[in-house]
Amino acid sequence: MEPRQQFAANLLAARQRSGLTQEALGFAVGLHRTEVSLLERAGRDPRLETIAKLARGLEIPASDLLNGIE
């Protein structure tokens, strides 16, 4: 699996486990819902700062979002 696709799968799974909607996660971290959607669909490569924001919003280590990426 490509890195972008793996990140997308990790983000989607983490968000679903947290019980947050894309909109709620986006609001919590200062991103628009469409940005969260793009990242979950592997439509965009995330910046390091974005990964850190998402991890804080999901209350998980940033490494969880990168799991399986080599």
Secondary structure, DSSP 8 states (H G I E B T S, - for coil): --HHHHHHHHHHHHHHHHT--HHHHHHHHT--HHHHHHHHTT-S---HHHHHHHHHHHTS-HHHHTTT--
